[in-house]
Amino acid sequence: MGKTTEHFGDLSLIDVIYADDKEDSAVLVLVTAGHIDGSKETQTDLLDKMEGYLKHIQSEEFKKDYPQNNVYIDICFKEMPDVLITDLLFKCQNWVKENGATLRIEIGDSYVHFTD
């Protein structure tokens, strides 16, 4: 078992994964708990968990189980995280894209769209 944190649970596990046939996509959901502060430790934990998601989508097992054309990584926050976290996620978009997925951020019940 990997490192377990208050905000992200077990950093080595995928929280939720499902196929969305309507959008021809696989969706991996990273669920957060509580207020996500901008501390270095929280940022590192989030990046570690995201890295696990990105490694998983590169695996043969994932590609066999989820042959969909699109892969989304949804990061779900109950409330607005610290601005350092949203800035970090903005900077992570290319990293996620280079690994074959699209990053989507959900705060409350709404998706947030990044603009340059």
C-alpha positions in Angstrom: 0.0 0.0 0.0 1.2 3.5 -0.8 1.3 6.7 1.2 -2.1 7.7 2.5 -3.0 11.3 2.9 -5.9 13.3 4.4 -6.7 15.1 1.1 -6.1 12.4 -1.6 -6.4 9.1 0.2 -4.0 6.3 -1.0 -1.6 8.0 -3.5 -1.0 4.6 -5.2 -4.7 4.0 -6.1 -7.1 5.2 -8.8 -10.2 6.5 -7.0 -12.8 5.9 -9.7 -12.5 4.7 -13.3 -15.3 4.2 -15.8 -16.1 4.1 -19.5 -18.4 6.8 -21.0 -19.8 5.2 -24.1 -21.7 8.3 -25.1 -18.4 10.3 -25.3 -16.3 7.3 -26.4 -14.0 8.0 -23.4 -12.5 6.5 -20.4 -12.7 8.7 -17.3 -10.3 8.4 -14.3 -11.6 10.4 -11.3 -9.3 11.8 -8.6 -11.4 12.7 -5.6 -10.2 15.2 -3.0 -11.4 15.7 0.6 -11.5 18.9 2.6 -10.0 22.2 1.8 -7.0 21.7 -0.5 -4.3 24.1 0.7 -1.3 25.2 -1.4 1.4 23.8 0.8 4.4 22.1 -0.9 3.4 18.8 0.7 -0.1 19.0 -0.7 1.2 20.0 -4.2 3.7 17.1 -4.1 1.0 14.6 -3.0 -1.3 15.8 -5.8 1.4 15.4 -8.4 2.4 12.0 -7.1 -1.2 10.8 -7.4 -1.6 12.3 -10.9 1.6 10.6 -12.0 0.1 7.3 -10.9 -2.9 7.9 -13.0 -0.8 8.8 -16.0 1.4 5.7 -15.6 -1.8 3.6 -15.4 -3.2 4.9 -18.6 0.0 3.9 -20.4 -0.3 0.3 -19.2 -1.3 -2.5 -21.6 -4.0 -3.6 -19.1 -5.6 -0.2 -19.2 -5.5 0.0 -23.0 -7.1 -3.5 -23.2 -9.8 -2.7 -20.7 -10.5 0.9 -22.0 -10.0 1.0 -25.8 -11.9 4.3 -26.0 -10.6 7.1 -28.2 -10.5 9.7 -25.4 -9.1 9.6 -21.9 -10.1 12.2 -19.2 -8.6 12.7 -15.8 -11.2 14.5 -13.7 -10.0 16.1 -10.5 -12.9 16.8 -8.2 -12.9 19.4 -5.4 -15.9 20.0 -3.1 -14.8 23.6 -2.7 -12.4 26.0 -4.4 -8.8 24.9 -3.7 -6.0 27.3 -2.9 -4.9 29.4 -5.9 -1.5 27.6 -5.9 -3.3 24.3 -6.6 -5.3 25.8 -9.5 -2.1 27.4 -10.9 -0.3 24.0 -10.6 -3.1 22.2 -12.4 -3.1 24.8 -15.2 0.6 24.1 -15.7 0.0 20.3 -15.7 -2.3 20.4 -18.7 0.5 19.7 -21.2 2.0 17.0 -19.0 -1.3 15.2 -19.0 -1.9 15.7 -22.7 1.6 14.4 -23.5 0.6 11.2 -21.6 -2.5 10.7 -23.7 -5.2 12.3 -21.5 -7.2 15.5 -21.0 -7.3 17.1 -17.6 -10.7 18.3 -16.4 -11.2 20.1 -13.1 -14.6 20.0 -11.3 -15.3 22.3 -8.3 -18.6 21.7 -6.6 -20.9 20.7 -9.5 -19.2 22.7 -12.2 -16.3 22.1 -14.5 -13.7 24.8 -14.6 -12.2 25.8 -18.0 -8.7 27.2 -18.2 -8.0 30.1 -20.4 -4.6 31.5 -21.3 
